[in-house]
Amino acid sequence: MKLIIQIPCKDEEEHLPATLADLPRAIPGIDVIETLVIDDGSEDRTIEVARANGVDHIVKLTNNKGLAAGFQAGLDAALKLGADVIVNTDADNQYKGSDIPKLVAPILAGGADMVIGDRQTDTIEHFSPLKKALQKLGSWVVRQASSTNVPDTTSGFRAYNREAALQMQVVSKFTYTLETIIQAGKLLVAVDHVPIGTNPKTRESRLFPSMGAYVRRNSISIFRIYAQYEPLRVFWSLAAVLGIGALGVWTRFLVSWFQGEGAGHVQSLILGAVLFIAATLMFALGVIGDLLAAQRTLSQRTFERVRRVELALGIPPSHYEPGAAQPTPPNGTDPTDDRKKALEV
């Protein structure tokens, strides 16, 4: 059983050593533990520091592509490097490495495919009341869309078994946390959660320059993801609201008409027509969105099959570099020879 701990990084030379030092070296039920750093276009010595601290694998993206792209690149590489279980953690040492055995336990026991670490955000002192409220709201929305019971959907401390990782495909450019949970729920992946602790805050978040940006980006992300996976519920609800508004305005016009005052309320007739047209458009968007959601499911299944084919052919990870010096196999062969032979065939 092989575990790969992946760490997306962007200019983390200062905090990466502490994060790596906190990771467990042995876990009951796990035979091999390796580390993978995804360098998202760092401009400092992140890669050099990673190698100096014994990281096994590095994925070096050519420029800053964002946290979601880094997470996806890590999953792809970990699968091609033979991981049976993949743990994702942050480079700023927010999460306690000592909780990784607890995180992977449901997977090793065969009770879950994906496990989310619950930070119990109400207990985090540096979270403002507004941020805690938004965390709860966002988690509630994601639970409704995904039919899961994950209490902390924005937690980046999570574990996947091989089958769950094969099915994940992030399309959002901003965040992977919410989307992957909704995908898991829609794909009937068994999702569990465990309580975890957090370390003291080491730096300000780079995803959110201010509370206003946090509110704006999370609100847009939550609505976008929810509308993407529940288009009928979103657009038909809007259509119902607009339709009820149109009926209310028309009712007012009809009452005035029967009272002999209809000529003075033509505006109500026009407004009702506008609201009815808008409701019809929302209804049509819901139908179109539902058809696109069906196509997305087919695309995800196709993507999963392509991944399995790549793994069977031994396609090497993209943007891959070895980390710390790897031991030479006893027979002196290059460990990539099998991949090369598969490609030649």
SERO-4910 file (N, C-alpha, C, O; in steps of 0.05 Angstrom, whole numbers):
BEGIN
 pado doro    nc1    nc2    nc3   cac1   cac2   cac3    cc1    cc2    cc3    oc1    oc2    oc3
  Met    A     17    -24      0      0      0      0     18     25      0     34     29     18
  Lys    A     15     42    -20     32     65    -24     16     91    -19     -5     95    -32
  Leu    A     26    108     -2     13    134      3     32    156     -8     56    156     -2
  Ile    A     20    174    -23     35    198    -32     21    222    -20     -3    226    -24
  Ile    A     36    239     -6     26    263      5     34    286    -13     57    292    -17
  Gln    A     14    299    -26     19    320    -45     16    348    -31     -3    352    -15
  Ile    A     34    366    -39     34    393    -27     35    414    -49     57    419    -59
  Pro    A     13    426    -57     15    449    -76     30    472    -64     24    480    -41
  Cys    A     48    484    -78     65    506    -68     67    529    -87     67    526   -112
  Lys    A     68    553    -76     74    578    -91     90    596    -72     79    608    -54
  Asp    A    116    597    -77    134    614    -61    132    606    -32    125    623    -15
  Glu    A    138    581    -26    136    571      2    162    562     14    162    544     31
  Glu    A    185    574      5    210    566     16    212    570     47    227    555     60
  Glu    A    198    589     57    199    595     86    184    575    102    194    567    124
  His    A    160    566     93    143    549    109    145    519    102    137    502    118
  Leu    A    156    513     78    156    485     69    172    467     88    163    444     93
  Pro    A    196    474     98    210    456    116    194    447    140    195    423    147
  Ala    A    180    465    153    164    458    176    141    439    168    135    420    183
  Thr    A    129    444    145    107    427    135    118    399    131    105    379    139
  Leu    A    140    396    117    152    370    112    161    355    137    157    331    139
  Ala    A    172    370    156    181    358    181    158    347    197    162    329    213
  Asp    A    135    358    193    111    350    209     97    325    198     80    314    211
  Leu    A    105    317    174     92    294    161    101    268    174    124    265    182
  Pro    A     83    248    176     90    222    189    109    206    170    107    208    146
  Arg    A    126    191    182    144    174    167    134    145    165    144    130    149
  Ala    A    116    137    183    104    110    182     76    112    192     69    127    210
  Ile    A     58     96    179     30     95    186     22     65    185     27     52    165
  Pro    A      9     55    205     -1     27    204    -18     22    180    -37     37    175
  Gly    A    -12      1    165    -28     -6    141    -17      6    116    -26     -1     94
  Ile    A      3     24    118     16     36     95     45     26     93     60     27    113
  Asp    A     52     15     70     79      4     66    100     25     58    123     25     68
  Val    A     91     44     41    110     64     31     96     92     33     73     95     25
  Ile    A    111    111     43    101    139     44    121    156     28    145    157     34
  Glu    A    110    171      8    127    189     -8    114    216     -8     90    219     -4
  Thr    A    130    236    -14    120    264    -15    123    275    -44    142    268    -58
  Leu    A    104    291    -51    103    304    -78     97    333    -74     77    341    -63
  Val    A    115    350    -84    111    379    -84    103    388   -112    117    382   -131
  Ile    A     81    403   -113     72    415   -139     80    444   -138     68    460   -123
  Asp    A    100    452   -154    109    479   -154     93    495   -174     96    491   -198
  Asp    A     77    514   -165     59    529   -182     72    555   -191     62    577   -184
  Gly    A     94    553   -205    107    577   -216    120    594   -194    120    618   -196
  Ser    A    133    581   -175    146    596   -153    169    613   -164    183    605   -183
  Glu    A    173    636   -151    195    653   -159    217    654   -138    237    669   -140
  Asp    A    215    637   -118    235    635    -97    249    608    -99    250    595   -120
  Arg    A    260    599    -77    276    574    -77    259    550    -67    270    532    -55
  Thr    A    234    550    -73    216    528    -64    226    501    -73    227    482    -56
  Ile    A    234    498    -98    243    472   -108    269    463    -94    272    440    -86
  Glu    A    288    482    -92    313    475    -78    309    467    -49    321    448    -40
  Val    A    291    481    -36    285    474     -8    271    447     -6    277    432     12
  Ala    A    253    441    -25    240    416    -26    260    393    -28    258    373    -14
  Arg    A    278    396    -47    299    375    -51    316    372    -26    323    350    -18
  Ala    A    324    394    -15    341    394      9    328    380     33    341    370     50
  Asn    A    301    380     33    287    368     55    276    341     48    258    330     62
  Gly    A    287    329     27    281    301     21    255    294      7    246    272      9
  Val    A    243    314     -7    219    308    -22    225    288    -44    246    289    -58
  Asp    A    207    269    -48    212    247    -67    206    255    -96    220    247   -115
  His    A    185    271   -100    176    278   -127    169    307   -129    160    319   -109
  Ile    A    173    319   -153    166    347   -158    152    349   -184    160    337   -204
  Val    A    130    364   -184    117    372   -209    121    402   -212    111    417   -195
  Lys    A    135    411   -232    141    439   -235    125    451   -258    132    447   -281
  Leu    A    104    466   -251     88    479   -271    103    503   -282    118    516   -267
  Thr    A    100    509   -307    117    529   -320    110    557   -312    127    575   -313
  Asn    A     85    562   -303     77    588   -293     55    584   -272     46    562   -268
  Asn    A     47    606   -259     27    604   -238     -1    599   -251    -12    616   -264
  Lys    A    -11    575   -246    -36    567   -258    -59    567   -238    -82    563   -246
  Gly    A    -53    571   -213    -74    571   -192    -76    546   -176    -66    525   -184
  Leu    A    -88    548   -153    -89    526   -134   -104    502   -145    -95    479   -142
  Ala    A   -126    507   -160   -142    485   -170   -126    469   -191   -126    444   -191
  Ala    A   -111    483   -209    -95    469   -229    -72    454   -216    -65    432   -225
  Gly    A    -60    465   -195    -39    451   -181    -49    426   -168    -35    405   -168
  Phe    A    -72    427   -155    -84    404   -143    -89    382   -163    -83    359   -158
  Gln    A   -100    389   -186   -106    369   -207    -80    357   -218    -79    333   -223
  Ala    A    -59    374   -222    -34    364   -232    -22    344   -212     -9    324   -219
  Gly    A    -26    350   -186    -16    331   -165    -30    305   -166    -17    284   -164
  Leu    A    -56    305   -169    -71    280   -171    -61    263   -194    -57    239   -192
  Asp    A    -59    276   -217    -50    261   -241    -23    249   -237    -18    225   -244
  Ala    A     -4    264   -226     23    254   -221     23    232   -201     36    211   -205
  Ala    A      9    235   -179      9    215   -158     -2    188   -168      8    167   -161
  Leu    A    -23    189   -185    -33    165   -196    -13    151   -214     -9    126   -212
  Lys    A      1    166   -230     21    155   -248     46    145   -233     62    129   -243
  Leu    A     50    155   -209     72    146   -192     65    122   -175     81    114   -158
  Gly    A     40    112   -179     33     87   -166     19     90   -139     20     71   -123
  Ala    A      8    113   -133     -4    117   -106    -30    101   -104    -46    100   -122
  Asp    A    -33     88    -81    -59     75    -75    -76     94    -58   -101     93    -60
  Val    A    -64    111    -43    -78    132    -27    -63    158    -32    -38    159    -32
  Ile    A    -78    180    -35    -66    207    -39    -77    225    -17   -102    227    -13
  Val    A    -59    239     -4    -67    259     16    -59    286      6    -36    289     -3
  Asn    A    -77    306      7    -70    333     -1    -69    350     24    -87    350     41
  Thr    A    -47    366     27    -44    384     50    -33    410     40    -23    412     17
  Asp    A    -34    431     56    -24    458     48      5    461     56     14    449     75
  Ala    A     19    478     41     47    483     45     53    502     68     76    503     78
  Asp    A     33    516     78     37    536     99     35    523    127     34    537    147
  Asn    A     34    496    128     32    481    153      7    488    169      8    487    194
  Gln    A    -14    494    155    -40    499    169    -50    474    182    -61    475    205
  Tyr    A    -47    451    169    -58    426    179    -36    410    194    -12    412    187
  Lys    A    -44    395    214    -25    379    229    -19    353    215    -37    337    209
  Gly    A      6    349    208     14    324    195      8    299    212      3    278    201
  Ser    A      7    303    238      1    280    256    -27    270    253    -34    248    263
  Asp    A    -44    285    240    -72    277    235    -75    260    210    -97    250    204
  Ile    A    -54    257    194    -56    241    170    -64    212    175    -81    202    160
  Pro    A    -54    198    195    -63    171    200    -93    170    206   -107    152    197
  Lys    A   -104    190    220   -132    192    225   -148    197    199   -170    187    195
  Leu    A   -136    213    181   -149    219    156   -151    195    137   -172    192    124
  Val    A   -131    178    137   -131    156    118   -144    131    130   -149    111    116
  Ala    A   -150    131    156   -160    107    169   -186     97    157   -189     73    152
  Pro    A   -206    115    151   -231    104    138   -226     92    111   -240     73    103
  Ile    A   -206    101     96   -200     89     70   -187     62     74   -194     43     61
  Leu    A   -168     60     93   -155     34     98   -175     14    109   -171    -10    104
  Ala    A   -195     23    123   -215      5    134   -236     -3    113   -253    -20    118
  Gly    A   -235      9     89   -254      3     68   -281     16     71   -300      8     58
  Gly    A   -282     37     88   -308     50     92   -312     75     77   -334     87     78
  Ala    A   -291     85     63   -294    110     48   -274    110     25   -254     97     26
  Asp    A   -281    126      5   -264    130    -18   -250    158    -16   -228    162    -27
  Met    A   -263    176     -2   -253    203      1   -259    213     29   -281    210     39
  Val    A   -239    225     42   -243    234     70   -234    263     72   -212    270     63
  Ile    A   -251    279     84   -246    308     87   -239    313    117   -253    304    135
  Gly    A   -218    329    122   -212    336    149   -229    360    158   -230    381    145
  Asp    A   -244    356    180   -261    377    191   -246    394    211   -239    384    233
  Arg    A   -241    419    204   -225    436    221   -241    447    245   -230    460    263
  Gln    A   -267    441    245   -285    452    266   -280    482    268   -271    493    288
  Thr    A   -288    496    246   -281    524    242   -291    542    265   -279    564    269
  Asp    A   -311    534    280   -320    551    302   -299    554    324   -300    573    339
  Thr    A   -280    536    324   -259    537    345   -233    550    336   -215    554    351
  Ile    A   -232    559    310   -208    572    300   -208    602    307   -226    616    298
  Glu    A   -190    610    324   -190    637    335   -186    659    314   -199    680    316
  His    A   -169    655    294   -163    676    276   -184    679    254   -182    696    236
  Phe    A   -205    662    254   -228    665    235   -247    686    247   -256    683    270
  Ser    A   -254    706    231   -273    726    240   -301    714    241   -306    694    227
  Pro    A   -320    727    255   -348    717    255   -360    716    227   -375    697    221
  Leu    A   -353    735    210   -364    735    183   -353    712    167   -367    698    152
  Lys    A   -327    706    170   -315    684    156   -326    657    165   -331    639    149
  Lys    A   -331    655    191   -343    630    202   -372    626    191   -380    604    184
  Ala    A   -387    649    189   -414    647    179   -414    639    149   -430    623    141
  Leu    A   -395    650    134   -393    643    105   -384    614    102   -394    600     84
  Gln    A   -366    605    119   -358    577    118   -382    559    122   -386    539    108
  Lys    A   -399    565    142   -423    549    147   -442    550    124   -453    529    115
  Leu    A   -447    574    113   -465    577     90   -455    562     66   -470    547     53
  Gly    A   -429    565     60   -418    551     36   -420    521     40   -426    507     21
  Ser    A   -414    511     64   -415    483     69   -443    472     66   -447    450     56
  Trp    A   -462    488     76   -490    479     73   -499    477     44   -512    458     36
  Val    A   -491    497     28   -499    497      0   -486    472    -14   -500    459    -30
  Val    A   -461    467     -8   -447    444    -21   -460    418    -12   -462    399    -28
  Arg    A   -468    416     13   -481    392     23   -507    387      8   -514    365      1
  Gln    A   -522    409      2   -547    406    -13   -542    397    -41   -557    380    -52
  Ala    A   -521    408    -53   -515    401    -81   -503    373    -84   -507    360   -105
  Ser    A   -488    364    -64   -473    339    -66   -486    316    -52   -478    293    -56
  Ser    A   -507    321    -36   -520    300    -20   -500    286     -2   -501    261      2
  Thr    A   -481    301      9   -462    291     29   -467    305     55   -484    323     58
  Asn    A   -452    296     76   -455    308    102   -429    320    112   -424    321    136
  Val    A   -413    330     94   -386    341    101   -390    368    115   -402    386    103
  Pro    A   -381    372    140   -386    397    154   -367    419    146   -373    443    150
  Asp    A   -343    413    135   -323    433    129   -314    429    100   -294    417     95
  Thr    A   -330    439     81   -326    433     53   -302    448     41   -292    441     20
  Thr    A   -293    470     54   -270    485     43   -243    475     54   -223    487     47
  Ser    A   -244    454     70   -218    443     80   -202    431     57   -213    415     42
  Gly    A   -177    438     56   -159    426     35   -144    402     45   -129    390     30
  Phe    A   -149    394     70   -136    371     82   -154    347     77   -174    343     90
  Arg    A   -147    330     57   -165    309     49   -149    285     37   -126    288     29
  Ala    A   -162    262     37   -149    238     27   -167    225      6   -192    225      9
  Tyr    A   -155    212    -14   -170    198    -35   -157    171    -39   -133    168    -37
  Asn    A   -174    151    -43   -163    126    -52   -159    127    -83   -168    147    -95
  Arg    A   -148    107    -94   -141    108   -123   -166    111   -140   -165    126   -160
  Glu    A   -187     97   -134   -211     98   -150   -224    126   -150   -233    136   -170
  Ala    A   -225    138   -126   -237    165   -124   -220    185   -139   -231    202   -153
  Ala    A   -193    183   -137   -176    202   -151   -178    200   -181   -176    220   -195
  Leu    A   -183    175   -191   -186    171   -219   -210    186   -230   -211    194   -254
  Gln    A   -230    190   -214   -255    203   -223   -256    233   -220   -273    246   -231
  Met    A   -237    244   -205   -238    273   -200   -227    289   -223   -206    282   -234
  Gln    A   -241    310   -231   -232    328   -252   -241    356   -246   -265    361   -248
  Val    A   -223    373   -238   -230    400   -230   -230    418   -255   -210    419   -270
  Val    A   -251    433   -259   -253    452   -281   -252    481   -271   -246    499   -287
  Ser    A   -257    485   -246   -256    512   -235   -227    522   -234   -209    506   -230
  Lys    A   -223    548   -240   -196    559   -240   -189    570   -212   -166    577   -207
  Phe    A   -208    572   -194   -203    585   -169   -200    565   -146   -181    566   -131
  Thr    A   -219    547   -143   -218    528   -120   -226    500   -128   -242    496   -146
  Tyr    A   -214    481   -115   -220    453   -120   -237    441    -98   -249    420   -101
  Thr    A   -237    454    -74   -249    442    -50   -279    436    -53   -288    414    -47
  Leu    A   -293    456    -63   -322    453    -65   -330    435    -88   -347    417    -85
  Glu    A   -317    439   -110   -325    424   -134   -320    394   -132   -336    378   -141
  Thr    A   -297    386   -119   -291    358   -118   -311    343    -99   -317    320   -104
  Ile    A   -321    357    -79   -341    344    -62   -367    340    -77   -380    319    -74
  Ile    A   -375    360    -92   -400    357   -108   -396    335   -129   -415    319   -133
  Gln    A   -373    334   -142   -368    313   -161   -370    286   -147   -382    267   -158
  Ala    A   -358    283   -124   -358    258   -109   -387    249   -104   -394    226   -107
  Gly    A   -403    269    -95   -431    262    -89   -446    253   -114   -462    234   -113
  Lys    A   -442    267   -136   -456    260   -161   -446    233   -173   -461    218   -185
  Leu    A   -420    227   -168   -409    202   -179   -412    179   -159   -402    157   -164
  Leu    A   -426    183   -137   -432    163   -117   -406    152   -104   -404    129    -97
  Val    A   -386    170   -101   -362    164    -86   -368    165    -56   -381    184    -47
  Ala    A   -360    145    -41   -365    145    -12   -348    166      2   -323    164      2
  Val    A   -361    186     14   -347    208     26   -351    207     56   -373    203     66
  Asp    A   -328    211     71   -330    212    100   -314    236    110   -301    250     94
  His    A   -316    242    136   -301    265    147   -292    257    175   -305    241    189
  Val    A   -269    269    183   -259    264    210   -250    291    222   -241    308    207
  Pro    A   -252    294    248   -243    319    261   -213    321    261   -199    301    266
  Ile    A   -203    344    255   -174    348    255   -167    374    270   -184    390    275
  Gly    A   -141    377    277   -132    402    289   -118    419    269   -111    409    247
  Thr    A   -113    444    276    -98    462    258    -75    474    274    -77    477    299
  Asn    A    -53    481    260    -31    495    273    -36    525    274    -53    535    260
  Pro    A    -21    539    290    -23    568    291    -19    581    263     -3    570    247
  Lys    A    -32    603    258    -30    616    232     -2    626    227     10    639    244
  Thr    A      9    620    203     36    628    197     38    652    178     57    667    178
  Arg    A     17    656    162     16    679    144    -13    684    135    -30    668    140
  Glu    A    -17    707    122    -43    714    111    -49    697     87    -31    688     73
  Ser    A    -75    692     82    -82    676     58    -75    691     33    -79    715     31
  Arg    A    -64    677     13    -58    688    -12    -81    686    -32    -81    699    -53
  Leu    A   -101    670    -25   -124    668    -43   -143    692    -39   -156    699    -58
  Phe    A   -143    704    -16   -161    725    -10   -146    749      1   -138    749     24
  Pro    A   -142    770    -16   -127    794     -6   -142    810     15   -129    825     30
  Ser    A   -168    806     16   -184    821     36   -210    805     42   -216    787     27
  Met    A   -224    813     63   -249    800     69   -270    804     47   -286    787     41
  Gly    A   -269    828     35   -288    834     13   -283    815    -10   -302    805    -22
  Ala    A   -257    810    -17   -251    791    -38   -259    763    -31   -268    747    -48
  Tyr    A   -256    756     -5   -264    729      4   -294    725      0   -303    704    -10
  Val    A   -310    745      8   -339    743      5   -347    742    -24   -363    725    -32
  Arg    A   -334    759    -40   -342    760    -69   -334    734    -83   -351    723    -97
  Arg    A   -310    725    -80   -301    701    -94   -315    676    -85   -323    659   -102
  Asn    A   -319    673    -59   -333    650    -49   -362    650    -58   -373    629    -65
  Ser    A   -375    673    -57   -403    674    -65   -406    666    -95   -424    651   -102
  Ile    A   -389    677   -111   -390    671   -140   -384    641   -144   -398    628   -160
  Ser    A   -364    631   -130   -357    603   -134   -379    584   -125   -386    565   -139
  Ile    A   -392    590   -102   -414    574    -92   -437    574   -112   -448    553   -118
  Phe    A   -444    598   -121   -467    599   -140   -460    585   -166   -476    570   -177
  Arg    A   -436    590   -177   -428    578   -202   -428    547   -200   -439    534   -218
  Ile    A   -416    536   -179   -414    507   -177   -442    495   -172   -449    475   -184
  Tyr    A   -458    509   -156   -485    498   -151   -502    499   -176   -516    480   -182
  Ala    A   -500    521   -191   -515    523   -217   -505    503   -237   -520    493   -254
  Gln    A   -479    497   -236   -467    478   -255   -477    450   -250   -481    435   -269
  Tyr    A   -481    442   -225   -489    415   -219   -519    412   -212   -529    389   -212
  Glu    A   -533    434   -207   -561    433   -202   -576    454   -218   -589    471   -207
  Pro    A   -573    453   -245   -584    475   -261   -615    476   -260   -626    498   -260
  Leu    A   -628    453   -259   -657    454   -258   -667    467   -233   -685    484   -234
  Arg    A   -655    460   -210   -664    472   -185   -659    502   -185   -676    517   -175
  Val    A   -636    511   -195   -629    540   -194   -647    556   -213   -660    575   -205
  Phe    A   -648    548   -239   -661    564   -259   -692    561   -258   -706    580   -263
  Trp    A   -701    537   -250   -730    535   -247   -741    549   -222   -763    558   -222
  Ser    A   -724    551   -202   -732    566   -178   -734    596   -186   -753    610   -178
  Leu    A   -715    606   -201   -716    634   -211   -740    638   -229   -753    658   -228
  Ala    A   -745    618   -246   -768    620   -264   -794    621   -248   -813    635   -255
  Ala    A   -796    605   -227   -820    605   -210   -824    632   -197   -847    643   -196
  Val    A   -803    644   -186   -805    670   -173   -814    692   -193   -832    707   -187
  Leu    A   -802    692   -217   -809    711   -237   -838    706   -247   -853    725   -252
  Gly    A   -845    681   -250   -872    674   -259   -893    683   -239   -914    694   -246
  Ile    A   -888    679   -213   -906    688   -192   -909    719   -193   -930    730   -189
  Gly    A   -886    732   -197   -886    761   -199   -903    771   -223   -919    790   -220
  Ala    A   -901    757   -246   -917    764   -269   -946    760   -264   -963    777   -271
  Leu    A   -954    738   -251   -982    733   -244   -993    754   -225  -1015    763   -228
  Gly    A   -976    762   -206   -985    782   -187   -990    809   -200  -1010    822   -194
  Val    A   -972    817   -218   -976    842   -232  -1000    841   -251  -1016    860   -252
  Trp    A  -1004    818   -265  -1027    815   -283  -1053    815   -267  -1073    825   -276
  Thr    A  -1052    802   -244  -1076    802   -227  -1084    830   -219  -1108    837   -219
  Arg    A  -1064    846   -212  -1070    874   -206  -1082    889   -229  -1101    904   -226
  Phe    A  -1072    883   -254  -1083    896   -277  -1112    887   -282  -1129    904   -289
  Leu    A  -1117    861   -279  -1144    851   -284  -1164    862   -264  -1187    869   -271
  Val    A  -1156    864   -239  -1174    876   -219  -1181    904   -226  -1204    913   -224
  Ser    A  -1160    920   -235  -1165    947   -243  -1183    949   -268  -1199    967   -270
  Trp    A  -1179    930   -286  -1195    929   -311  -1224    925   -304  -1241    940   -315
  Phe    A  -1230    906   -287  -1258    900   -281  -1271    923   -265  -1295    926   -264
  Gln    A  -1254    939   -252  -1264    962   -238  -1266    987   -255  -1272   1009   -246
  Gly    A  -1260    983   -281  -1262   1005   -300  -1238   1023   -301  -1240   1046   -311
  Glu    A  -1215   1015   -288  -1192   1032   -287  -1168   1020   -302  -1145   1027   -296
  Gly    A  -1174   1001   -320  -1152    987   -333  -1134   1005   -350  -1110   1000   -352
  Ala    A  -1146   1026   -361  -1130   1043   -379  -1107   1057   -363  -1087   1064   -375
  Gly    A  -1111   1060   -338  -1090   1073   -322  -1069   1055   -311  -1051   1063   -296
  His    A  -1071   1029   -318  -1052   1009   -307  -1039    992   -329  -1033    969   -325
  Val    A  -1035   1005   -352  -1023    991   -375   -994    983   -367   -983    962   -377
  Gln    A   -981    999   -350   -954    993   -342   -952    965   -329   -933    951   -332
  Ser    A   -973    958   -314   -974    932   -300   -975    910   -321   -962    889   -317
  Leu    A   -990    914   -342   -992    894   -364   -964    890   -377   -956    867   -382
  Ile    A   -950    912   -382   -924    910   -395   -904    897   -376   -888    880   -384
  Leu    A   -904    905   -350   -885    893   -331   -890    863   -328   -871    848   -326
  Gly    A   -915    855   -327   -922    827   -326   -911    811   -349   -902    789   -347
  Ala    A   -914    824   -373   -904    810   -398   -873    807   -396   -863    786   -404
  Val    A   -859    828   -386   -830    826   -384   -822    804   -364   -804    788   -370
  Leu    A   -836    803   -342   -830    783   -322   -836    755   -332   -821    736   -327
  Phe    A   -857    752   -348   -864    726   -359   -843    716   -379   -836    693   -380
  Ile    A   -834    735   -396   -813    728   -415   -787    720   -401   -774    701   -408
  Ala    A   -780    735   -379   -756    728   -364   -759    700   -351   -740    685   -350
  Ala    A   -784    694   -341   -788    668   -329   -785    645   -350   -775    624   -344
  Thr    A   -795    651   -374   -793    631   -395   -763    626   -402   -755    603   -407
  Leu    A   -747    648   -403   -719    645   -409   -705    629   -387   -688    611   -393
  Met    A   -712    634   -361   -700    619   -339   -707    589   -341   -690    572   -336
  Phe    A   -732    583   -349   -741    556   -352   -724    542   -374   -715    519   -371
  Ala    A   -720    556   -396   -705    545   -419   -676    541   -411   -663    521   -418
  Leu    A   -664    560   -395   -637    557   -386   -634    533   -368   -613    519   -369
  Gly    A   -654    527   -352   -653    504   -335   -652    478   -351   -637    460   -345
  Val    A   -668    477   -372   -668    453   -390   -641    450   -403   -630    428   -404
  Ile    A   -631    472   -414   -605    471   -427   -583    463   -408   -565    446   -414
  Gly    A   -584    475   -384   -564    468   -363   -565    439   -356   -544    426   -351
  Asp    A   -589    427   -354   -592    399   -347   -580    381   -369   -567    361   -363
  Leu    A   -584    389   -394   -572    374   -416   -541    375   -415   -528    356   -420
  Leu    A   -531    399   -409   -502    402   -406   -491    386   -383   -469    375   -385
  Ala    A   -506    385   -361   -498    369   -338   -495    339   -346   -477    325   -337
  Ala    A   -514    330   -362   -513    302   -372   -488    298   -389   -475    277   -386
  Gln    A   -482    317   -406   -458    315   -423   -433    316   -405   -413    302   -412
  Arg    A   -433    331   -384   -410    333   -366   -405    305   -353   -382    297   -350
  Thr    A   -426    292   -346   -423    265   -334   -410    246   -354   -393    230   -346
  Leu    A   -419    247   -379   -407    230   -399   -378    237   -404   -361    219   -407
  Ser    A   -372    263   -403   -344    272   -407   -327    262   -384   -304    254   -389
  Gln    A   -337    263   -360   -322    254   -337   -316    224   -339   -294    215   -332
  Arg    A   -336    209   -348   -331    180   -351   -311    174   -373   -294    156   -370
  Thr    A   -311    190   -394   -292    187   -415   -264    194   -405   -244    180   -411
  Phe    A   -262    216   -390   -237    224   -378   -225    203   -360   -201    197   -360
  Glu    A   -243    190   -344   -234    169   -326   -222    146   -342   -202    134   -334
  Arg    A   -235    139   -364   -225    116   -380   -198    123   -393   -180    106   -395
  Val    A   -195    149   -402   -170    157   -414   -148    155   -393   -125    147   -399
  Arg    A   -154    163   -368   -134    161   -347   -126    132   -342   -102    127   -339
  Arg    A   -145    114   -342   -138     86   -338   -121     76   -361   -103     60   -356
  Val    A   -126     84   -385   -110     76   -408    -81     86   -404    -62     72   -409
  Glu    A    -79    112   -396    -52    123   -392    -36    108   -371    -12    103   -373
  Leu    A    -50    101   -349    -37     86   -328    -28     58   -338     -7     49   -331
  Ala    A    -45     46   -354    -38     19   -365    -15     21   -384      1      2   -385
  Leu    A    -12     43   -398     10     47   -417     35     57   -403     57     57   -415
  Gly    A     33     66   -378     56     76   -364     65    103   -373     89    110   -372
  Ile    A     46    120   -381     52    148   -389     64    163   -365     51    163   -344
  Pro    A     87    175   -367     99    189   -345     83    215   -338     69    225   -355
  Pro    A     86    224   -313     72    249   -305     82    273   -321    105    274   -329
  Ser    A     64    293   -325     72    317   -339     88    335   -320     83    335   -296
  His    A    107    350   -331    123    370   -315    137    357   -291    141    369   -271
  Tyr    A    144    331   -295    155    316   -272    185    320   -270    199    320   -290
  Glu    A    195    322   -245    223    322   -239    228    305   -214    211    306   -195
  Pro    A    249    290   -213    254    274   -188    262    293   -166    273    315   -170
  Gly    A    255    285   -141    261    301   -118    289    294   -108    309    298   -122
  Ala    A    290    285    -83    316    277    -71    326    253    -87    312    240   -101
  Ala    A    353    248    -85    365    227   -100    352    200    -94    348    192    -71
  Gln    A    344    186   -116    330    161   -113    351    138   -114    370    139   -129
  Pro    A    347    117    -97    366     95    -97    365     80   -124    344     77   -136
  Thr    A    389     70   -132    390     54   -157    379     26   -152    387     14   -132
  Pro    A    361     16   -169    351    -11   -165    373    -31   -164    394    -28   -177
  Pro    A    370    -53   -149    391    -73   -146    401    -84   -172    424    -90   -175
  Asn    A    383    -87   -192    392    -99   -218    403    -78   -237    412    -84   -259
  Gly    A    404    -52   -227    416    -31   -243    399    -21   -266    409     -6   -282
  Thr    A    374    -28   -267    357    -19   -289    345      8   -283    342     15   -259
  Asp    A    337     22   -304    324     47   -301    295     43   -295    282     28   -310
  Pro    A    284     54   -273    256     49   -267    236     59   -288    213     52   -287
  Thr    A    246     76   -307    228     85   -328    229     67   -353    215     73   -373
  Asp    A    245     46   -352    247     29   -376    221     17   -384    214     16   -407
  Asp    A    205      7   -363    180     -5   -369    161     14   -383    146      7   -401
  Arg    A    161     40   -374    144     60   -387    152     64   -416    136     65   -434
  Lys    A    179     66   -421    189     70   -448    181     47   -466    173     51   -489
  Lys    A    183     22   -456    176     -1   -472    147     -1   -479    139     -8   -501
  Ala    A    130      7   -459    101      8   -464     95     28   -486     77     23   -502
  Leu    A    109     51   -485    104     72   -505    113     62   -533    100     68   -553
  Glu    A    135     48   -534    145     38   -560    126     18   -572    123     18   -597
  Val    A    113      2   -555     94    -18   -565     70     -3   -577     51    -16   -586
***
